[in-house]
Amino acid sequence: MATQKLSLKLLVYKTLLLSGIALFPLAVYPTSLGKSLRIATQESLTSSAVYGNLTTPDTVTVTLNQQSYVTVMYNSSVIKTGCLGTQLSILSINGVQQTDSEVFSGLGTNAGGSNNINYTVQLAAGSYNFNILHRVDGCTGLWQNRSLTVLIHT
């Protein structure tokens, strides 16, 4: 019975999302796609204490015509090679790292995982550069099958 209720809720949510409405606690916002980026290529970084871009940056620019809530969704597969360690990703908006968006995967040698960011923020009207930065704690980290989507809720 609980599974049926969950399936029905997911079906309703998917229907609303496809029709341009996203659900947030206690509110319904009309939603539009700001921008989307997909990168299938496997790219790597070596160990560093500083965040940086992959060869093909995970970056999109969106212009807001009015103050809006924005949801940034980032998904990627990660693989750790050479040693145990951690692969980290963080959202940067107009060059400012959003520290509460940081995600990481602690991985064994040649092990895989995912780094996924789901981050909602209210922004004033203007142009915004959304960039996902990465770093590796030990040896080499690989990122692949990456997607970055920015949704605008008005």
MIKE-319194 format. One record per atom (N, C-alpha, C): residue number from 0; x, y, z. Coordinates in steps of 0.001 Angstrom, whole numbers, plus 524288, in hexadecimal, padded with zeros to 5 digits. Atoms other than C-alpha are relative to their C-alpha. Layout:
% MIKE-319194
{NUM {X Y Z}}
...
END
This chain:
% MIKE-319194
{0 {80336 7FB57 80000}}
{0 {80000 80000 80000}}
{0 {80364 804EB 80000}}
{1 {7FC90 7FB77 7FFC9}}
{1 {80AEB 80985 80386}}
{1 {802C9 800C5 7FACA}}
{2 {7FD69 7FFB7 80516}}
{2 {811C9 80652 7F6AB}}
{2 {7FC63 80253 7FBEE}}
{3 {803C4 7FDE2 803BE}}
{3 {8055B 8094C 7EF01}}
{3 {7FF4F 805E1 800C3}}
{4 {80094 7FA6C 7FEE4}}
{4 {803D4 81689 7F5CC}}
{4 {804C5 80302 7FE1B}}
{5 {7FB3E 7FD76 801C3}}
{5 {8120F 819E8 7F310}}
{5 {80021 80047 7FA10}}
{6 {80016 8000A 805C0}}
{6 {81099 815EE 7E4BF}}
{6 {7FC3A 80412 7FDE8}}
{7 {803CF 7FC1B 801AC}}
{7 {8047B 81E77 7E368}}
{7 {80223 8057E 800CC}}
{8 {7FDBA 7FADA 7FF04}}
{8 {80B6D 82A17 7E9B5}}
{8 {80437 8013C 7FBF9}}
{9 {7FBF4 7FF22 803EA}}
{9 {816F9 82862 7E071}}
{9 {7FD9F 80117 7FAAD}}
{10 {80299 7FF1E 804FA}}
{10 {80DD0 8279D 7D4B9}}
{10 {7FDC5 80589 7FFC2}}
{11 {8022D 7FAB8 7FFC9}}
{11 {806EE 8342B 7D8E7}}
{11 {80467 80401 7FF92}}
{12 {7FB98 7FC5D 80029}}
{12 {81403 83AF5 7DB3B}}
{12 {80249 8004E 7FA81}}
{13 {7FDD8 8000D 8054C}}
{13 {8194D 836B9 7CDE3}}
{13 {7FC5E 802E1 7FC3B}}
{14 {803C8 7FD5E 80360}}
{14 {80CC9 83B75 7C748}}
{14 {80050 805E5 800BA}}
{15 {7FFA1 7FA66 7FEF3}}
{15 {80DC2 848BB 7CDED}}
{15 {80526 80232 7FE04}}
{16 {7FAEA 7FE2D 801C7}}
{16 {81C45 849E5 7CAEE}}
{16 {8001C 80077 7FA11}}
{17 {80028 7FFCE 805B5}}
{17 {81A16 846AF 7BC94}}
{17 {7FC8C 80468 7FDFE}}
{18 {80364 7FBBA 801A8}}
{18 {80F5F 850ED 7BBFB}}
{18 {80228 80551 801B1}}
{19 {7FD76 7FB0C 7FEA3}}
{19 {818CB 85B39 7C15C}}
{19 {7FEEF 801DF 80579}}
{20 {800FC 7FE83 7FA94}}
{20 {8154F 85B22 7CFBD}}
{20 {80344 7FC7A 8037F}}
{21 {7FCE1 8030C 7FC52}}
{21 {81EDA 856F3 7DA63}}
{21 {7FDB5 800A4 80570}}
{22 {8022C 7FFCD 7FABA}}
{22 {81A8C 853AA 7E82B}}
{22 {80449 80107 803FF}}
{23 {7FCAC 7FEF1 7FB92}}
{23 {8213A 8597B 7F406}}
{23 {7FC6D 7FFF4 804C8}}
{24 {80362 80027 7FB63}}
{24 {81C6A 85895 80210}}
{24 {7FC66 804B8 8005A}}
{25 {8040E 7FC17 7FF30}}
{25 {80FB7 86031 80387}}
{25 {7FF50 803DB 7FB86}}
{26 {80096 7FC4D 8044B}}
{26 {810D2 866D6 7F644}}
{26 {80084 7FD41 7FAC1}}
{27 {7FF76 801DF 8055C}}
{27 {80F63 86484 7E7B1}}
{27 {801F8 80496 7FCC5}}
{28 {7FDAB 7FBEC 8032E}}
{28 {817F5 86C54 7DE6A}}
{28 {7FFD0 7FE70 7FA43}}
{29 {7FF43 80119 80589}}
{29 {816CF 86D29 7CF9E}}
{29 {805E1 7FFB3 7FEF8}}
{30 {7FA73 800F4 800D3}}
{30 {823E0 86815 7CAD0}}
{30 {80149 80001 7FA37}}
{31 {7FE2B 8003A 80565}}
{31 {82B76 86A29 7BE55}}
{31 {805AF 7FE4A 7FFFC}}
{32 {7FA9C 801AC 8009A}}
{32 {83824 86493 7B953}}
{32 {80352 804BF 7FEC4}}
{33 {7FC6A 7FBB5 800FC}}
{33 {842C0 86EC2 7BA8C}}
{33 {80418 7FE61 7FC0D}}
{34 {7FBF8 80201 80381}}
{34 {84D50 866B7 7B40C}}
{34 {80177 7FA82 801C3}}
{35 {7FE69 8055E 7FED2}}
{35 {8524B 858C9 7B342}}
{35 {804E2 7FEB3 7FCDD}}
{36 {7FB14 80189 80267}}
{36 {85F89 852DA 7B011}}
{36 {800F7 7FA43 80120}}
{37 {7FEBA 80581 7FF4A}}
{37 {8637A 844A9 7ADF6}}
{37 {8055D 7FEF2 7FDA4}}
{38 {7FAB8 80152 801BF}}
{38 {87179 83F9A 7ACE7}}
{38 {800EF 7FA41 80139}}
{39 {7FF3C 805A3 7FF3E}}
{39 {873A0 830FA 7AAE5}}
{39 {805BB 7FE97 800B7}}
{40 {7FA6B 8011F 80013}}
{40 {88275 83195 7A966}}
{40 {80237 7FF32 80577}}
{41 {7FD48 800E4 7FB0D}}
{41 {88AF7 82C16 7B44E}}
{41 {80495 803CF 80056}}
{42 {7FBCD 7FC36 7FF2F}}
{42 {893F1 836B5 7B9AE}}
{42 {80231 7FF5E 8057B}}
{43 {7FD69 8011B 7FB06}}
{43 {89DAD 83663 7C4E0}}
{43 {8029B 804CC 8025F}}
{44 {7FCDE 7FC3E 7FD0B}}
{44 {8A451 83E90 7CF4C}}
{44 {8039A 7FCE4 80396}}
{45 {7FC87 8025E 7FC2C}}
{45 {8AFF1 83B4B 7D7D8}}
{45 {7FF64 802CF 80530}}
{46 {800A1 7FE15 7FAB0}}
{46 {8B0D9 83DBE 7E661}}
{46 {80152 805CA 8008D}}
{47 {7FF42 7FA6B 7FF12}}
{47 {8AF70 84C00 7EA70}}
{47 {7FC8D 801BC 8048E}}
{48 {80315 7FDC7 7FBB7}}
{48 {8AAC9 853C0 7F635}}
{48 {7FC6F 8045C 7FE13}}
{49 {802E3 7FBA0 80237}}
{49 {8A4D2 85DEE 7ED08}}
{49 {7FC1D 7FDFB 7FBF8}}
{50 {803F4 80162 803E5}}
{50 {8983B 85CA8 7E539}}
{50 {80166 80255 7FAB2}}
{51 {7FF0A 7FE15 80541}}
{51 {8993E 85E07 7D679}}
{51 {7FC3F 7FD86 7FC24}}
{52 {8034A 80212 80430}}
{52 {892A1 85B1B 7C981}}
{52 {8026A 7FB16 7FDAD}}
{53 {7FE34 80445 80345}}
{53 {89386 84E98 7C1D8}}
{53 {8015C 8024E 7FAA8}}
{54 {7FE90 7FE1F 80536}}
{54 {8986E 84F99 7B3BD}}
{54 {7FB62 802B1 7FD56}}
{55 {804D3 7FD9B 801EA}}
{55 {88A68 8523B 7AF6D}}
{55 {7FCFE 801DF 804CF}}
{56 {80279 7FE11 7FB38}}
{56 {884D7 85B29 7BA12}}
{56 {7FA28 7FED8 80035}}
{57 {8059D 800AD 7FEF8}}
{57 {87781 85836 7BFFD}}
{57 {7FDD5 8056C 80139}}
{58 {80184 7FA88 7FF4D}}
{58 {87293 8661A 7BDDF}}
{58 {7FB65 80169 7FC82}}
{59 {8043D 7FDB0 80310}}
{59 {865E8 86C75 7B99B}}
{59 {7FF03 80585 80210}}
{60 {8015F 7FAA9 7FE89}}
{60 {861B1 87AB7 7B9AF}}
{60 {7FA2E 800C2 7FF16}}
{61 {805A1 7FF20 80037}}
{61 {853A5 87EA5 7BC71}}
{61 {7FEF2 805AA 8017E}}
{62 {801AB 7FAB2 7FEB6}}
{62 {84D4B 88C1D 7BC6B}}
{62 {7FA8A 7FFC7 80263}}
{63 {80511 7FFBA 7FD54}}
{63 {8423B 88E90 7C60E}}
{63 {7FDA4 8056B 7FF04}}
{64 {802B1 7FB0A 800FC}}
{64 {8384E 8990F 7C25D}}
{64 {7FDAF 80260 804EC}}
{65 {80229 7FE3F 7FB05}}
{65 {8336A 89A04 7D051}}
{65 {8025E 7FCB0 8044C}}
{66 {7FE3A 80327 7FB9C}}
{66 {836D5 8953D 7DDDF}}
{66 {7FD55 7FAAB 7FFAF}}
{67 {80220 80545 800A6}}
{67 {83519 88678 7DD6D}}
{67 {802F3 7FC1F 8036A}}
{68 {7FD48 8047C 7FDCA}}
{68 {83821 879DD 7E444}}
{68 {8023A 7FCED 7FB6E}}
{69 {7FD5F 80309 80403}}
{69 {841AF 871BA 7DC69}}
{69 {801C2 7FADD 80271}}
{70 {7FE1A 80518 7FE40}}
{70 {8444E 86336 7DDE2}}
{70 {8042D 7FE25 7FC2E}}
{71 {7FBA1 80205 80319}}
{71 {85165 85E1A 7D918}}
{71 {80075 7FA2E 8012E}}
{72 {7FF8C 805AF 7FF6F}}
{72 {8521D 84F73 7D6B1}}
{72 {804BF 7FE2A 7FCE6}}
{73 {7FB4A 8020B 80280}}
{73 {85F32 8490F 7D3C7}}
{73 {80076 7FA39 8014A}}
{74 {7FF56 805A5 7FF4E}}
{74 {86167 83A86 7D1CE}}
{74 {804D8 7FE45 7FD13}}
{75 {7FB6F 80220 802AA}}
{75 {86DE2 83330 7CE93}}
{75 {80179 7FAB9 8024D}}
{76 {7FD98 804DD 7FE3C}}
{76 {87409 825D1 7CF61}}
{76 {805B5 80136 80119}}
{77 {7FA87 7FF1B 7FEA1}}
{77 {8814B 825A2 7D605}}
{77 {802C7 7FAC7 800C3}}
{78 {7FCB9 804A4 7FF44}}
{78 {88C61 81BB7 7D640}}
{78 {80529 801D7 8024C}}
{79 {7FB0B 7FEB6 7FD6D}}
{79 {8985A 81C2A 7DF26}}
{79 {80423 7FC36 7FE16}}
{80 {7FBD4 8036A 801DF}}
{80 {8A50B 816EB 7D970}}
{80 {80511 80102 802F1}}
{81 {7FABC 7FF81 7FDD0}}
{81 {8B26C 81453 7DF5F}}
{81 {80074 7FF58 805D8}}
{82 {7FFBA 8007A 7FA4D}}
{82 {8AF3C 814C0 7EDE8}}
{82 {7FAA8 80132 80267}}
{83 {804B9 7FE6D 7FD26}}
{83 {8A4CE 816AF 7F844}}
{83 {7FFBF 805EE 80016}}
{84 {80066 7FA58 7FFA4}}
{84 {89F76 8246C 7F8EF}}
{84 {7FA7D 801E9 7FF24}}
{85 {80511 7FD78 80065}}
{85 {89469 82DFA 7F73C}}
{85 {7FFD3 80370 7FB22}}
{86 {80104 7FC6C 80452}}
{86 {88EC6 834DF 7EB63}}
{86 {7FBC3 803C0 801C1}}
{87 {8038D 7FC02 7FE1E}}
{87 {887F1 841AB 7EE47}}
{87 {7FE1F 8037C 7FB8F}}
{88 {80239 7FC42 803B9}}
{88 {87F09 84ADB 7E69F}}
{88 {7FD2B 80434 80317}}
{89 {80288 7FB99 7FD60}}
{89 {87994 85833 7EA34}}
{89 {7FDCD 803BB 7FBEC}}
{90 {8026D 7FC29 8036D}}
{90 {87098 8624B 7E3F5}}
{90 {8026A 80561 800F7}}
{91 {7FE39 7FA97 7FFC9}}
{91 {87602 86FC5 7E0E5}}
{91 {7FC19 80344 7FCE1}}
{92 {8038D 7FC68 802AD}}
{92 {86CA4 87ADB 7DD82}}
{92 {802D4 80538 7FF74}}
{93 {7FD1D 7FB2B 80127}}
{93 {87331 88684 7D6EC}}
{93 {80538 8003B 802EC}}
{94 {7FACB 80033 7FDAA}}
{94 {8804D 88212 7DC61}}
{94 {80020 7FF41 805DF}}
{95 {80035 800BD 7FA53}}
{95 {87BB5 8802F 7EA74}}
{95 {7FE55 7FA65 8012C}}
{96 {80147 80561 7FEB1}}
{96 {87C3C 87238 7EF75}}
{96 {7FBC4 7FFCE 80435}}
{97 {80454 800B1 7FC54}}
{97 {86FB5 86E27 7F65C}}
{97 {80178 7FB5C 8037D}}
{98 {7FDAD 8041E 7FCCB}}
{98 {875F1 86680 80185}}
{98 {7FC09 7FBE9 801CD}}
{99 {803F1 803CD 7FE55}}
{99 {86920 86020 80590}}
{99 {7FE1C 7FC8B 7FB84}}
{100 {8015A 80365 80466}}
{100 {8681E 859EC 7F802}}
{100 {8040E 7FBB0 7FF2A}}
{101 {7FBB4 803B9 800CF}}
{101 {874B8 8520C 7F94E}}
{101 {7FE46 7FA5A 800E4}}
{102 {80114 8059A 7FF86}}
{102 {87365 84369 7F700}}
{102 {8051B 7FD0D 7FF16}}
{103 {7FB43 80312 800BD}}
{103 {87D81 8389B 7F772}}
{103 {7FEBC 7FA35 7FFFD}}
{104 {8003D 805B3 7FFF3}}
{104 {87F79 82A30 7F4F9}}
{104 {80543 7FE02 801DD}}
{105 {7FB4D 80297 7FE1E}}
{105 {8897A 822E9 7FD2A}}
{105 {8003D 7FAAB 7FD63}}
{106 {7FFD7 804AC 80340}}
{106 {88DFB 817F5 7F44C}}
{106 {80509 7FCE8 800C6}}
{107 {7FB75 8036B 80013}}
{107 {89718 80C66 7F45F}}
{107 {80292 80032 7FAA9}}
{108 {7FD2A 8001D 804F5}}
{108 {8A10F 80A16 7E99B}}
{108 {7FCAE 7FD81 7FBBF}}
{109 {80301 801BF 80488}}
{109 {89A47 8087E 7DC5E}}
{109 {7FA37 7FF12 80137}}
{110 {80589 80075 7FE93}}
{110 {88CFB 809D2 7E2EA}}
{110 {7FCF3 80482 7FDA1}}
{111 {80359 7FC06 80249}}
{111 {88180 8117D 7DD79}}
{111 {7FBD4 801D4 803BC}}
{112 {8043A 7FDC2 7FCE2}}
{112 {876EA 81A0A 7E318}}
{112 {7FD76 80466 7FCEF}}
{113 {8026D 7FB85 80294}}
{113 {86FAA 826A8 7E04B}}
{113 {800A0 804D8 80356}}
{114 {8001B 7FAEE 7FD67}}
{114 {8706B 83508 7E3A7}}
{114 {7FB53 802F2 7FDD3}}
{115 {804DD 7FD89 801A9}}
{115 {862F8 83B47 7E318}}
{115 {7FEDF 804B4 80376}}
{116 {80155 7FB34 7FD34}}
{116 {85F65 84929 7E6E7}}
{116 {7FA6A 80181 7FE91}}
{117 {80535 7FDB7 800BA}}
{117 {8516F 84E0C 7E8AB}}
{117 {7FFC5 804B3 803A7}}
{118 {7FF58 7FB40 7FCED}}
{118 {851B5 85C26 7ED2B}}
{118 {7FC12 80414 7FE2F}}
{119 {803D0 7FBF3 8013F}}
{119 {846E6 86660 7EDC6}}
{119 {8017B 80503 802DE}}
{120 {7FE93 7FAEF 7FDC8}}
{120 {84996 874C8 7EFF5}}
{120 {7FC94 80438 7FD89}}
{121 {802EE 7FB91 80225}}
{121 {8422C 8818C 7EE48}}
{121 {803F0 8040F 7FE1C}}
{122 {7FC6D 7FC38 80261}}
{122 {848EB 88B3C 7E52E}}
{122 {7FD02 804A7 7FDDA}}
{123 {8024D 7FB40 80239}}
{123 {84618 89925 7E0DA}}
{123 {8004D 7FFBC 7FA0E}}
{124 {7FFB0 7FFB5 805B5}}
{124 {843EF 89C9D 7D290}}
{124 {805A6 8010C 7FE70}}
{125 {7FAAD 7FF3E 801DC}}
{125 {85095 89BFB 7CACE}}
{125 {80209 7FB2F 7FD3F}}
{126 {7FD7A 80450 802BC}}
{126 {85A11 89317 7C3C8}}
{126 {8035B 7FCE9 803D7}}
{127 {7FD3A 80360 7FC55}}
{127 {85FCE 88771 7CB0E}}
{127 {802D9 7FBA5 7FD21}}
{128 {7FCCD 8043E 80208}}
{128 {86AC2 87E04 7C7C3}}
{128 {80017 7FBAD 80424}}
{129 {80025 8047C 7FC85}}
{129 {86883 870AA 7CE13}}
{129 {80446 7FC3C 7FE3C}}
{130 {7FB7E 8032E 80157}}
{130 {8750B 868B1 7CE6B}}
{130 {800CD 7FBD7 8043C}}
{131 {7FEC1 80429 7FC52}}
{131 {877DB 85B88 7D4AD}}
{131 {805E4 7FF31 7FFD1}}
{132 {7FA55 800AB 7FF85}}
{132 {885E2 85AAB 7D975}}
{132 {8011B 7FAC4 802A7}}
{133 {7FEA6 80534 7FE0B}}
{133 {88D0A 84E3E 7DD2D}}
{133 {80575 7FFFD 80257}}
{134 {7FAB6 80106 7FE21}}
{134 {898B4 84953 7E4CB}}
{134 {8005A 7FA5D 801D2}}
{135 {7FEF5 80566 7FE84}}
{135 {89EEE 83C7A 7E8AF}}
{135 {803A6 80003 804B7}}
{136 {7FCBC 800B7 7FB6A}}
{136 {8A4B0 8388E 7F5CC}}
{136 {802F3 7FAD4 7FF37}}
{137 {7FCC4 804A4 800DD}}
{137 {8AF5B 82EF3 7F1C9}}
{137 {7FF84 7FDC2 7FA8C}}
{138 {7FF86 80280 80526}}
{138 {8B3C1 82967 7E495}}
{138 {7FCBD 802B7 7FBCD}}
{139 {802EE 7FDE2 80469}}
{139 {8AA73 82B30 7D901}}
{139 {7FA36 7FEB1 80082}}
{140 {805A2 800DC 8000C}}
{140 {89BBD 82CB3 7D7EA}}
{140 {7FDE3 800DE 7FA8B}}
{141 {80283 7FF91 8051D}}
{141 {89363 82ABE 7CBD4}}
{141 {7FA49 80183 800B9}}
{142 {8057F 7FE89 80029}}
{142 {88640 83138 7C908}}
{142 {7FDFE 7FEAD 7FA92}}
{143 {80251 8013D 80519}}
{143 {87D2F 82CA4 7BE2F}}
{143 {7FA12 80050 8005C}}
{144 {805B9 7FFC7 80049}}
{144 {86EFA 82D3A 7B9B9}}
{144 {7FDD1 8044B 80383}}
{145 {8016F 7FB8D 7FCC5}}
{145 {86D4E 83AC2 7BF90}}
{145 {7FB64 802EB 7FDA7}}
{146 {8043E 7FCA3 801C4}}
{146 {86117 84302 7BED2}}
{146 {7FF3C 80467 803EC}}
{147 {800F9 7FB64 7FCD7}}
{147 {85E6E 850AE 7C3D8}}
{147 {7FB08 80289 7FDF3}}
{148 {80501 7FDB0 8017D}}
{148 {85099 85624 7C3B2}}
{148 {7FEA8 8044F 803D3}}
{149 {801BC 7FB99 7FCBB}}
{149 {84BC1 86344 7C8BA}}
{149 {7FA34 800D9 7FEE1}}
{150 {805A0 7FF01 80063}}
{150 {83D25 864B7 7CB4E}}
{150 {7FECA 8053C 80289}}
{151 {8018F 7FAEB 7FDEE}}
{151 {836E4 87205 7CD8B}}
{151 {7FA63 7FF9F 801E2}}
{152 {80543 80028 7FDAE}}
{152 {82B1A 872E8 7D6AE}}
{152 {7FE22 8059F 800A6}}
{153 {801EC 7FA93 7FFA4}}
{153 {82312 87F4D 7D520}}
{153 {7FAAF 80032 802A5}}
END
